[in-house]
Amino acid sequence: MNNKSKGLGDSIEKFTKATGIKKAVDAVAKATNTDCGCGKRRDTLNRIFPYDRD
């Protein structure tokens, strides 16, 4: 896995994992049998707010 963030979405994901927020969100999503939408949100934020513009 590449540790370099492509954009804002990756940075937010790293923050939520480090603080335990991601684990809590995943637990609620599992308990309610719903998708949290985290991956889609991350990809959208990376596309809108990229760090490298190649």
C-alpha positions in Angstrom: 0.0 0.0 0.0 1.3 3.4 -0.9 1.3 5.7 2.2 1.4 8.9 0.1 -2.0 10.6 0.0 -3.4 11.3 -3.4 -5.7 13.9 -2.1 -7.9 15.2 0.7 -9.9 12.0 0.9 -6.9 9.9 1.7 -5.8 12.3 4.4 -9.2 12.2 6.0 -9.2 8.4 5.9 -5.7 8.3 7.6 -7.0 10.6 10.3 -10.2 8.6 11.0 -8.2 5.4 11.2 -5.6 6.9 13.6 -8.3 8.3 15.9 -10.6 5.3 15.9 -13.4 7.1 14.2 -13.3 4.6 11.2 -13.7 1.6 13.5 -16.7 3.2 15.2 -18.3 4.1 11.8 -17.7 0.6 10.5 -19.3 -0.9 13.6 -22.4 1.2 13.2 -22.6 0.4 9.5 -22.4 -3.3 10.2 -25.0 -3.1 13.0 -27.4 -1.3 10.8 -26.6 -3.4 7.7 -25.8 -0.3 5.7 -22.8 1.0 3.7 -21.1 4.0 5.3 -20.1 5.3 1.9 -16.6 6.0 3.0 -14.8 4.7 -0.1 -17.0 6.6 -2.4 -16.6 9.8 -0.4 -12.8 9.3 -0.2 -12.6 8.9 -4.0 -14.8 12.0 -4.6 -12.7 14.1 -2.3 -9.5 12.9 -3.9 -10.8 13.8 -7.3 -12.0 17.3 -6.3 -9.0 18.1 -4.0 -6.0 16.3 -5.4 -2.5 16.9 -4.1 -0.6 16.1 -7.3 -1.8 17.5 -10.6 0.0 15.4 -13.2 
